[in-house]
């Protein structure tokens, strides 16, 4: 559990120090610290307040005829001096005693009456014997924190009191008092915007007077690339300082030296880097040195986007050769193919949608999965066990939704259905208060929530999310991880007493969970269950996808306040600083909707064959999905196993012969069923028949003086069909060695042909794909083929390639302008048209299960389309154009422009093997049904045979 692990690490690193930035108010800065003594005026002691085991008390004593002063007494230390550290913050003064039994004292500057260095002649001056370094602070209110080092709600000391501090370094007294006077004046301003502006000016002045200490570099040989001002972001607080990036390291030096003088990250260790939206502004940058962890190594907020973008560029440039940048689409492909779990996929989507555990207003959001919190046994085979993932929390209860919709319809613009969000800082800490109590105290001004409103019970919380008028919260990742400590009050916190007298202790679990660990284990099983795998895409549509905004959101009853959406407000357009601060505070406390990642319906996960699917897509592929008995091992199963084995070893292709049989590039390859004869076409206008056994050319035919573009062999191996740039398609009789027929079917070059189930499919530069029914001719009587045009698929530009899926129900076409189209063959209707490439599509192929469509183009990219939704789900840069390809849905074998054969791991987006092949571009490729033999043709006029050896 990333958040909890991080908290534990912090406690280990800084266990001796009770102070933390969480003692500050929201949007407050910690500027500096000074070793000092807190001195209690002996004359203020009142013996009536001396109960046993109490370490501090208050009393009112007169110090003049008219001015009673409330004094803070520490009677357990005879010297009346308490040594510690004085912290100067933008909105408060904090004193941390060295003695852990004594409370930390926090004095809000807005509650101060006077701040001064006492004069020697003052009668009540406690510094009479040592006048150096003394500061007197008189206030109306102070807070006592962590008394006896116990995390608990702050104690409030009200009434006029004086606090006296003596600095160890007396020479700093003037600067400290001057700083306190500046900050005090800021705190006395009436409007929050004016306060923020003055504090920002003070902060920027301090940053301008300092710079990064170059002595902190790890090596004297490091080269500085950039230095700028920024703030390190942690939950609820930010810490200003200086960022520095060299050729080897990223550094952050806090202005106040807290929690350590320098944070250093080795660039070589960086694995991921994300630009972030922080405070509704594009100013954040988060750096990860891990692949899958939820929490980053550093989160920085910059004062302008130019600095942020420059630092991003420097780091990204360094790491681009070390890692592959993943997009939402690439993770989608991994998830669909089962390479990552539901949990991992949601984690990646949260990261890409600006969700971060360092920003509680944008904390990662996970769904409620289980709807049964009363049964003694959790049955994950029953659909009613699960929450309806197609609806937001607010729409799960119809009666409540009807009330909300009635209010929505009567509401003036801007309209919204829900008055609270599904994720906010308060909700995150509602779940995590038992492991992060100091965060809750920080958020709620030193108090825990009312005991009856705490996270007391899973069943109770779920009921309230279903029935509550204003409760629409989802869950957080911790519910699907392995650390159950957030469910247990292991810190023995006093979280209050509920109505009925019961103390708030551990979270009450459902009957089906034997304990916290068992609850998390079953929650993980539910998240990865078949039901959730089949329906998770519906929840993604609501939270990250096309149902997040606009008309689809209204139809899905998924409309929140406009200010929660990215772009809902432009802070730069708001000139009034007070309005800007108020608006920002409101939004940050209310919560924010994730960045929208998808604008079309999210594809479903591909369920393994042994699992039945609950429902089929309207454009589902015609692939058998019926479950197979584990005791049956059909010939088809053995074939699939051998094909899978071949693809897993495809990098072991070995040269099995090469022959130069054409005068120009080899454009098409077809092989007879017994593998003895290979037919090839070429730009030299010839069709050749090559004998693999004798290694000689047995036939050479020329139909015209124009280039031939592709060829195929009809079942029975008696007829070869070739397509030509002269607009014609030629039928050649193998048995009689002559041209048998000509189909003059296009008005421009025919770029590719396919044959399936007695139908001929032809693609052409005349912007069409045509479907023909061909009745075979009778060669002896010289009767021609009978051609019937069944369908004409019209495009806007020239069609360069095409492919049919395994069931012959879908056809894909790629154009010279880079568009991929998917057609329903039965109805000749266009299902999807996706702009994929900038330039010509060279080749395209459906995956064996017909779920995905892969294309390669002139722009040196692989693109993957989800066939069901038409969504472009992956884009992989290939450095150079790949001219032809074969793939199994995960692994790609491609022929490159430079002549090499490349083996790609599509999920990882990288080359796993490079095989030297042709001296020019590889433009045609044939693969056997068992995927154990490959033949390639190139611009170098070579025909190369490959054999898989493993």
PEUR-V646575 format. One record per residue. RES is the residue in one letter. PHI is phi as a letter, one per 30 degrees, with the letter a starting at -180 (999 if undefined). Layout:
# PEUR-V646575
res=RES phi=PHI
res=RES phi=PHI
This chain:
# PEUR-V646575
res=X phi=999
res=X phi=d
res=X phi=d
res=X phi=d
res=X phi=e
res=X phi=d
res=X phi=d
res=X phi=d
res=X phi=d
res=X phi=d
res=X phi=d
res=X phi=d
res=X phi=d
res=X phi=b
res=X phi=d
res=X phi=d
res=X phi=c
res=X phi=d
res=X phi=d
res=X phi=b
res=X phi=d
res=X phi=d
res=X phi=d
res=X phi=d
res=X phi=d
res=X phi=d
res=X phi=i
res=X phi=c
res=X phi=c
res=X phi=c
res=X phi=c
res=X phi=a
res=X phi=b
res=X phi=b
res=X phi=d
res=X phi=a
res=X phi=c
res=X phi=c
res=X phi=c
res=X phi=c
res=X phi=d
res=X phi=d
res=X phi=d
res=X phi=c
res=X phi=d
res=X phi=b
res=X phi=d
res=X phi=d
res=X phi=c
res=X phi=b
res=X phi=d
res=X phi=d
res=X phi=i
res=X phi=c
res=X phi=c
res=X phi=a
res=X phi=a
res=X phi=b
res=X phi=a
res=X phi=c
res=X phi=b
res=X phi=d
res=X phi=c
res=X phi=a
res=X phi=d
res=X phi=b
res=X phi=c
res=X phi=d
res=X phi=b
res=X phi=d
res=X phi=c
res=X phi=c
res=X phi=c
res=X phi=b
res=X phi=d
res=X phi=d
res=X phi=c
res=X phi=e
res=X phi=d
res=X phi=i
res=X phi=c
res=X phi=c
res=X phi=d
res=X phi=l
res=X phi=b
res=X phi=c
res=X phi=c
res=X phi=c
res=X phi=b
res=X phi=d
res=X phi=b
res=X phi=a
res=X phi=c
res=X phi=b
res=X phi=c
res=X phi=c
res=X phi=d
res=X phi=d
res=X phi=d
res=X phi=d
res=X phi=d
res=X phi=d
res=X phi=d
res=X phi=d
res=X phi=c
res=X phi=c
res=X phi=c
res=X phi=d
res=X phi=d
res=X phi=d
res=X phi=c
res=X phi=d
res=X phi=c
res=X phi=a
res=X phi=b
res=X phi=a
res=X phi=c
res=X phi=e
res=X phi=d
res=X phi=d
res=X phi=d
res=X phi=d
res=X phi=d
res=X phi=c
res=X phi=d
res=X phi=d
res=X phi=c
res=X phi=e
res=X phi=d
res=X phi=b
res=X phi=d
res=X phi=d
res=X phi=i
res=X phi=c
res=X phi=b
res=X phi=c
res=X phi=b
res=X phi=c
res=X phi=b
res=X phi=c
res=X phi=a
res=X phi=b
res=X phi=c
res=X phi=c
res=X phi=b
res=X phi=h
res=X phi=d
res=X phi=h
res=X phi=h
res=X phi=c
res=X phi=d
res=X phi=a
res=X phi=e
res=X phi=d
res=X phi=c
res=X phi=c
res=X phi=c
res=X phi=c
res=X phi=j
res=X phi=d
res=X phi=b
res=X phi=c
res=X phi=b
res=X phi=c
res=X phi=b
res=X phi=c
res=X phi=d
res=X phi=d
res=X phi=c
res=X phi=d
res=X phi=d
res=X phi=c
res=X phi=e
res=X phi=d
res=X phi=d
res=X phi=d
res=X phi=d
res=X phi=d
res=X phi=d
res=X phi=d
res=X phi=d
res=X phi=d
res=X phi=d
res=X phi=d
res=X phi=d
res=X phi=d
res=X phi=d
res=X phi=d
res=X phi=d
res=X phi=d
res=X phi=c
res=X phi=d
res=X phi=d
res=X phi=d
res=X phi=e
res=X phi=d
res=X phi=d
res=X phi=d
res=X phi=d
res=X phi=d
res=X phi=d
res=X phi=d
res=X phi=d
res=X phi=d
res=X phi=d
res=X phi=d
res=X phi=d
res=X phi=d
res=X phi=d
res=X phi=b
res=X phi=a
res=X phi=d
res=X phi=d
res=X phi=d
res=X phi=d
res=X phi=d
res=X phi=e
res=X phi=d
res=X phi=b
res=X phi=d
res=X phi=d
res=X phi=d
res=X phi=c
res=X phi=d
res=X phi=c
res=X phi=a
res=X phi=b
res=X phi=a
res=X phi=c
res=X phi=a
res=X phi=b
res=X phi=d
res=X phi=c
res=X phi=b
res=X phi=e
res=X phi=i
res=X phi=b
res=X phi=b
res=X phi=b
res=X phi=d
res=X phi=l
res=X phi=b
res=X phi=c
res=X phi=b
res=X phi=b
res=X phi=c
res=X phi=d
res=X phi=b
res=X phi=b
res=X phi=c
res=X phi=b
res=X phi=b
res=X phi=c
res=X phi=d
res=X phi=e
res=X phi=c
res=X phi=i
res=X phi=c
res=X phi=d
res=X phi=b
res=X phi=e
res=X phi=b
res=X phi=c
res=X phi=b
res=X phi=b
res=X phi=d
res=X phi=e
res=X phi=d
res=X phi=d
res=X phi=d
res=X phi=c
res=X phi=b
res=X phi=b
res=X phi=b
res=X phi=d
res=X phi=b
res=X phi=c
res=X phi=b
res=X phi=h
res=X phi=i
res=X phi=c
res=X phi=d
res=X phi=b
res=X phi=c
res=X phi=b
res=X phi=b
res=X phi=c
res=X phi=c
res=X phi=c
res=X phi=b
res=X phi=d
res=X phi=b
res=X phi=d
res=X phi=d
res=X phi=c
res=X phi=d
res=X phi=d
res=X phi=a
res=X phi=b
res=X phi=c
res=X phi=c
res=X phi=c
res=X phi=c
res=X phi=a
res=X phi=d
res=X phi=d
res=X phi=d
res=X phi=d
res=X phi=d
res=X phi=d
res=X phi=d
res=X phi=e
res=X phi=d
res=X phi=d
res=X phi=d
res=X phi=d
res=X phi=d
res=X phi=d
res=X phi=c
res=X phi=d
res=X phi=d
res=X phi=c
res=X phi=b
res=X phi=c
res=X phi=d
res=X phi=c
res=X phi=c
res=X phi=e
res=X phi=d
res=X phi=d
res=X phi=d
res=X phi=e
res=X phi=d
res=X phi=d
res=X phi=d
res=X phi=e
res=X phi=d
res=X phi=i
res=X phi=d
res=X phi=b
res=X phi=d
res=X phi=e
res=X phi=d
res=X phi=d
res=X phi=d
res=X phi=d
res=X phi=d
res=X phi=d
res=X phi=d
res=X phi=d
res=X phi=d
res=X phi=d
res=X phi=c
res=X phi=i
res=X phi=d
res=X phi=b
res=X phi=d
res=X phi=d
res=X phi=b
res=X phi=d
res=X phi=d
res=X phi=b
res=X phi=d
res=X phi=e
res=X phi=c
res=X phi=b
res=X phi=d
res=X phi=d
res=X phi=c
res=X phi=d
res=X phi=c
res=X phi=c
res=X phi=b
res=X phi=b
res=X phi=d
res=X phi=d
res=X phi=b
res=X phi=c
res=X phi=c
res=X phi=d
res=X phi=c
res=X phi=c
res=X phi=e
res=X phi=d
res=X phi=d
res=X phi=c
res=X phi=d
res=X phi=d
res=X phi=d
res=X phi=d
res=X phi=b
res=X phi=d
res=X phi=e
res=X phi=d
res=X phi=c
res=X phi=d
res=X phi=c
res=X phi=d
res=X phi=d
res=X phi=d
res=X phi=d
res=X phi=e
res=X phi=d
res=X phi=d
res=X phi=d
res=X phi=d
res=X phi=d
res=X phi=d
res=X phi=d
res=X phi=d
res=X phi=d
res=X phi=d
res=X phi=d
res=X phi=d
res=X phi=c
res=X phi=a
res=X phi=d
res=X phi=b
res=X phi=d
res=X phi=b
res=X phi=c
res=X phi=c
res=X phi=a
res=X phi=a
res=X phi=e
res=X phi=d
res=X phi=d
res=X phi=d
res=X phi=d
res=X phi=e
res=X phi=d
res=X phi=c
res=X phi=e
res=X phi=d
res=X phi=c
res=X phi=b
res=X phi=d
res=X phi=d
res=X phi=d
res=X phi=d
res=X phi=d
res=X phi=d
res=X phi=d
res=X phi=c
res=X phi=h
res=X phi=i
res=X phi=b
res=X phi=d
res=X phi=d
res=X phi=e
res=X phi=e
res=X phi=d
res=X phi=c
res=X phi=d
res=X phi=d
res=X phi=c
res=X phi=a
res=X phi=d
res=X phi=d
res=X phi=d
res=X phi=d
res=X phi=d
res=X phi=d
res=X phi=d
res=X phi=d
res=X phi=d
res=X phi=c
res=X phi=d
res=X phi=d
res=X phi=b
res=X phi=c
res=X phi=b
res=X phi=d
res=X phi=c
res=X phi=c
res=X phi=b
res=X phi=e
res=X phi=e
res=X phi=d
res=X phi=b
res=X phi=c
res=X phi=c
res=X phi=c
res=X phi=c
res=X phi=d
res=X phi=d
res=X phi=c
res=X phi=b
res=X phi=d
res=X phi=d
res=X phi=d
res=X phi=h
res=X phi=d
res=X phi=d
res=X phi=c
res=X phi=j
res=X phi=c
res=X phi=d
res=X phi=e
res=X phi=j
res=X phi=j
res=X phi=d
res=X phi=d
res=X phi=d
res=X phi=b
res=X phi=d
res=X phi=d
res=X phi=d
res=X phi=c
res=X phi=d
res=X phi=e
res=X phi=d
res=X phi=c
res=X phi=d
res=X phi=a
res=X phi=e
res=X phi=d
res=X phi=d
res=X phi=d
res=X phi=d
res=X phi=d
res=X phi=d
res=X phi=d
res=X phi=d
res=X phi=d
res=X phi=d
res=X phi=d
res=X phi=c
res=X phi=d
res=X phi=d
res=X phi=e
res=X phi=d
res=X phi=d
res=X phi=d
res=X phi=b
res=X phi=d
res=X phi=d
res=X phi=d
res=X phi=d
res=X phi=d
res=X phi=e
res=X phi=d
res=X phi=d
res=X phi=c
res=X phi=c
res=X phi=d
res=X phi=c
res=X phi=d
res=X phi=b
res=X phi=i
res=X phi=d
res=X phi=d
res=X phi=d
res=X phi=d
res=X phi=d
res=X phi=d
res=X phi=h
res=X phi=b
res=X phi=c
res=X phi=c
res=X phi=e
res=X phi=e
res=X phi=d
res=X phi=d
res=X phi=c
res=X phi=e
res=X phi=i
res=X phi=d
res=X phi=b
res=X phi=c
res=X phi=d
res=X phi=d
res=X phi=d
res=X phi=c
res=X phi=d
res=X phi=d
res=X phi=d
res=X phi=d
res=X phi=d
res=X phi=d
res=X phi=d
res=X phi=d
res=X phi=d
res=X phi=d
res=X phi=d
res=X phi=d
res=X phi=d
res=X phi=d
res=X phi=d
res=X phi=d
res=X phi=j
res=X phi=b
res=X phi=d
res=X phi=e
res=X phi=e
res=X phi=d
res=X phi=c
res=X phi=b
res=X phi=c
res=X phi=b
res=X phi=e
res=X phi=d
res=X phi=d
res=X phi=d
res=X phi=d
res=X phi=d
res=X phi=d
res=X phi=e
res=X phi=d
res=X phi=d
res=X phi=c
res=X phi=d
res=X phi=c
res=X phi=d
res=X phi=a
res=X phi=c
res=X phi=d
res=X phi=d
res=X phi=c
res=X phi=d
res=X phi=d
res=X phi=d
res=X phi=c
res=X phi=d
res=X phi=b
res=X phi=d
res=X phi=d
res=X phi=c
res=X phi=d
res=X phi=d
res=X phi=d
res=X phi=c
res=X phi=b
res=X phi=d
res=X phi=e
res=X phi=d
res=X phi=d
res=X phi=d
res=X phi=d
res=X phi=d
res=X phi=d
res=X phi=d
res=X phi=d
res=X phi=d
res=X phi=d
res=X phi=d
res=X phi=d
res=X phi=d
res=X phi=c
res=X phi=d
res=X phi=d
res=X phi=c
res=X phi=d
res=X phi=b
res=X phi=d
res=X phi=b
res=X phi=k
res=X phi=b
res=X phi=b
res=X phi=c
res=X phi=c
res=X phi=b
res=X phi=c
res=X phi=b
res=X phi=e
res=X phi=d
res=X phi=c
res=X phi=b
res=X phi=b
res=X phi=b
res=X phi=b
res=X phi=d
res=X phi=d
res=X phi=d
res=X phi=i
res=X phi=d
res=X phi=b
res=X phi=b
res=X phi=c
res=X phi=b
res=X phi=c
res=X phi=b
res=X phi=d
res=X phi=d
res=X phi=i
res=X phi=c
res=X phi=c
res=X phi=b
res=X phi=c
res=X phi=c
res=X phi=d
res=X phi=d
res=X phi=d
res=X phi=d
res=X phi=h
res=X phi=b
res=X phi=d
res=X phi=c
res=X phi=b
res=X phi=b
res=X phi=b
res=X phi=b
res=X phi=c
res=X phi=a
res=X phi=c
res=X phi=c
res=X phi=d
res=X phi=c
res=X phi=c
res=X phi=a
res=X phi=a
res=X phi=a
res=X phi=c
res=X phi=d
res=X phi=e
res=X phi=j
res=X phi=i
res=X phi=c
res=X phi=b
res=X phi=c
res=X phi=c
res=X phi=b
res=X phi=c
res=X phi=b
res=X phi=d
res=X phi=d
res=X phi=i
res=X phi=c
res=X phi=b
res=X phi=c
res=X phi=c
res=X phi=c
res=X phi=d
res=X phi=d
res=X phi=d
res=X phi=c
res=X phi=i
res=X phi=a
res=X phi=d
res=X phi=c
res=X phi=a
res=X phi=b
res=X phi=c
res=X phi=c
res=X phi=c
res=X phi=b
res=X phi=c
res=X phi=a
res=X phi=e
res=X phi=d
res=X phi=c
res=X phi=a
res=X phi=b
res=X phi=b
res=X phi=b
res=X phi=b
res=X phi=h
res=X phi=i
res=X phi=b
res=X phi=c
res=X phi=c
res=X phi=b
res=X phi=c
res=X phi=b
res=X phi=d
res=X phi=d
res=X phi=i
res=X phi=b
res=X phi=c
res=X phi=c
res=X phi=c
res=X phi=b
res=X phi=c
res=X phi=c
res=X phi=d
res=X phi=d
res=X phi=d
res=X phi=c
res=X phi=d
res=X phi=d
res=X phi=c
res=X phi=i
res=X phi=d
res=X phi=d
res=X phi=d
res=X phi=c
res=X phi=c
res=X phi=b
res=X phi=d
res=X phi=c
res=X phi=a
res=X phi=b
res=X phi=c
res=X phi=d
res=X phi=b
res=X phi=d
res=X phi=b
res=X phi=e
res=X phi=c
res=X phi=c
res=X phi=a
res=X phi=a
res=X phi=a
res=X phi=c
res=X phi=d
res=X phi=d
res=X phi=c
res=X phi=i
res=X phi=c
res=X phi=b
res=X phi=b
res=X phi=c
res=X phi=b
res=X phi=b
res=X phi=c
res=X phi=d
res=X phi=c
res=X phi=j
res=X phi=d
res=X phi=c
res=X phi=b
res=X phi=c
res=X phi=c
res=X phi=d
res=X phi=d
res=X phi=d
res=X phi=c
res=X phi=h
res=X phi=c
res=X phi=d
res=X phi=c
res=X phi=b
res=X phi=b
res=X phi=b
res=X phi=d
res=X phi=c
res=X phi=c
res=X phi=c
res=X phi=k
res=X phi=d
res=X phi=d
res=X phi=d
res=X phi=a
res=X phi=a
res=X phi=a
res=X phi=d
res=X phi=d
res=X phi=e
res=X phi=d
res=X phi=i
res=X phi=d
res=X phi=b
res=X phi=b
res=X phi=c
res=X phi=b
res=X phi=b
res=X phi=b
res=X phi=d
res=X phi=d
res=X phi=h
res=X phi=b
res=X phi=c
res=X phi=b
res=X phi=c
res=X phi=c
res=X phi=d
res=X phi=d
res=X phi=d
res=X phi=c
res=X phi=i
res=X phi=d
res=X phi=d
res=X phi=c
res=X phi=a
res=X phi=b
res=X phi=b
res=X phi=d
res=X phi=c
res=X phi=i
res=X phi=b
res=X phi=d
res=X phi=c
res=X phi=d
res=X phi=a
res=X phi=a
res=X phi=b
res=X phi=a
res=X phi=c
res=X phi=j
res=X phi=b
res=X phi=c
res=X phi=c
res=X phi=c
res=X phi=b
res=X phi=c
res=X phi=c
res=X phi=d
res=X phi=d
res=X phi=j
res=X phi=d
res=X phi=c
res=X phi=c
res=X phi=c
res=X phi=c
res=X phi=c
res=X phi=d
res=X phi=d
res=X phi=d
res=X phi=i
res=X phi=b
res=X phi=d
res=X phi=c
res=X phi=a
res=X phi=b
res=X phi=c
res=X phi=d
res=X phi=b
res=X phi=c
res=X phi=d
res=X phi=b
res=X phi=e
res=X phi=d
res=X phi=c
res=X phi=b
res=X phi=a
res=X phi=b
res=X phi=b
res=X phi=d
res=X phi=d
res=X phi=d
res=X phi=i
res=X phi=c
res=X phi=b
res=X phi=b
res=X phi=b
res=X phi=b
res=X phi=b
res=X phi=b
res=X phi=d
res=X phi=d
res=X phi=i
res=X phi=d
res=X phi=c
res=X phi=c
res=X phi=c
res=X phi=b
res=X phi=b
res=X phi=d
res=X phi=b
res=X phi=a
